[in-house]
Amino acid sequence: MIAIFFGIIFIVFFILFILIDNFTDRLIGWFLGLFGINSGRVNLLSIAVKERGEKFVFSVKNQGKLGVKIVAVVGTDGGGQEGYPIPYLREEEMGSFTEQQARERFAKTSIKPNQMIDVILDGNDIMAKKYQSLAILDDRGNSNDVPAFVQCVDSN
């Protein structure tokens, strides 16, 4: 009888802990989002190949009400294997930073509401790894596919 009583008490406290944890997580996420630190939703507007075979450039626009932090670009090949092409924010950065430096700079990128940025990838790397899809990852683990990527690859 005592074991059942303590079991019920334990379950009630466990459920309350989960509810309070979820509430505080959302509250903190909302508060930090007001300062553009995290939260929000990334929407991709367009993809354009500026120099075929050399660079893939696509624009990312945050159409949410809060800032969002993007951390990586992930590509998936025909066999379902994931890879992480090196993303750049400016063409001048290509070749001037090590892979680690370029990834760190990209991972620190925050996009404010209604702000648009260009993401530049090495086209030769994309073609060599035969990616069939690309996606942007944000700091909350959300993935947003790059639309029309396959058509751009096929046109090269």
Buried (B, 14 or more C-beta within 10 A) or exposed (E): EEEEEEEEEEEEEEEEEEEEEEEEEEEEBEEBBEEBBBBBBBEBEEBEBEEEEEBBBBEBBBBBEBBBBBBBBBBBEEEEEEBEBBBBBEBEBBEEBEEEEBBEBBBEBBBEBEBEBBBBBBBEBBEEBEBEBBBBBBBEEBEBEBBEBEEBBEEE
